[in-house]
Amino acid sequence: MKYTVLTALFTAAIAVTNAQQLQTSSMYDMQGILHNPSMAGTQENNMIGVTYRSQWAAISGSPRTTTVFGSFDLPKQAIGVGGYIYNDKTGPTSRTGLNLSLAKHIVMGDKGVFSLGLETRLQQYAIDKGKLSATLGSDPVLGSSDNKFKYDAGFGISYTGKKLQIGASVSQLVQSKLNFYSGNYTRDEEAMLYRHYYAHAAYAWDVDGVTTITPNSLFIYLPNAPLNYQVGVRVEHNKLLWWGIGYRARQSFMLSAGLHIGKKLTVGYAYDDYTSPISNFDNGASAHEVLLRFNLPK
């Protein structure tokens, strides 16, 4: 009995000790604040947008994530504000939440911006017990609540210059406990929200006044889990057409491409080819991500 309870708790938490609990993106750098609240308002344009990501597309119950985001600069107050709403669904579990970010901007002598940011996160974790009952039967975890509302917070710092952008952040500082099971059985583990530590960097190299090459990297660390990272490079032509390649450690290779339409609309698509833990031989080793972003003048 103890093991079936722990299995349900592990599933409900999405990943307890050896995987990410928060979503990421193959085009994270085009969404501004996804991993660092201090990035609010530091981009070239204010923005609002939406992304949809489907992983392991050929497998039933595979992860699907929808994110609506925005980032705005308030120069008179020297602050940036932003946030995103997300729905992340995997099999019988889902997360729906709201993240709000506030950043203080400090303009440096080289006209770069040093930024300090705070985020607050409201999340609903849910279990579809109907999808679990066939496997778990009368397991007591199914008699407890199937929804949990949790609050958490985060902090970040960054520097954004004409060419260099670098930053670090931490999410889920509070490490709220989920407690889907409230019975009397002994538990060896307890589901909770683990801290996520991020470090990211990008450098825009203007090749000839028309073409810009931007290497970028993102490192993600969770306690008791291997260091995860993704690296890539994006090539942009005349601020109109862009394409990129990348690699996510021990998981996948990434290809992306997109258009800037009339300086107001950005459309992007990313394809991930997974090599682990699911390969091409498992008939599901791909991910598709679509981005639609409206660029607003500051």
Beta strands, then each sheet from edge to edge (+ up, - down):
strand 1: 46-55
strand 2: 64-74
strand 3: 79-90
strand 4: 93-107
strand 5: 113-127
strand 6: 147-160
strand 7: 164-171
strand 8: 196-203
strand 9: 205-206
strand 10: 211-221
strand 11: 228-237
strand 12: 241-248
strand 13: 252-261
strand 14: 265-274
strand 15: 286-296
sheet 1: 9+ 10- 8+ 7- 6+ 5- 4+ 3- 2+ 1- 15+ 14- 13+ 12- 11+
end
